[in-house]
Amino acid sequence: MNDKIQYISQGETAAEQMLNIEKVLDAGGKWIQLRYKNPSQTEVLKLAIQVKKAIESYGCTFIINDSPAIAKEVDADGVHLGFSDMSISAAKIIVGADKIVGGTANTFDDVLQRSQENCSYVGLGPYAFTTTKKHLSPILSLAGYKNTMNKLRELNIEIPIYAIGGIHLTDIKSILETGIYGIALSGAITRHDNQRELYNQLYQLCNHYK
């Protein structure tokens, strides 16, 4: 089963991205999604190769945002796709059927579609406003998660759901109580001044809701 805490990388430059990722590795992070949106594919590939080399001694899961081709090139553990990216099945053909292929969702119908596509996990959000994404989907809040998880239970559908978008530490307990499987965080981890302590808190909290 996938780790319950996914770090989505941040940084305006490759050097910033790498520094932030290395801090997360040192702090005990076990799952990194490389999200480096604006540079060329060549630059993203170069950074992905660096990250792949860095995580080798940490036993960390490593996926790439948006690009199955780069995930394939660096032999990453998988890829995360936005809703406007290629289909889950097309991505699996590129990266391999045994790899992680996660997908974004904003509504219950999105989640249902992702489940029918045999997505490895769903990133459901945003929970709240976030500056990380320029084009933000409608905010779900806690009520949105409760509604989605209740509908999934009624239909007896099981798929790991990760809450994402504008989540603070104080939100996590309530989110996990809805049945959400895990949490994807970006700024809350990047900006924290004691990431090791933060990860200890996150894992204690998440392990309480197995």
Secondary structure by P-SEA (a helix, b strand, c coil): ccccbbbbbbcccaaaaaaaaaaaaaacccbbbbccccccaaaaaaaaaaaaaaacccbbbbbbcccaaaaaaacccccccccccccaaaaaaaacccbbbbbccccaaaaaaaaaaccccccccccccccccccccccccaaaaaaaaaaaaaaccccbbbbbccccccaaaaaaaaccccccccccccccccaaaaaaaaaaaaaacc
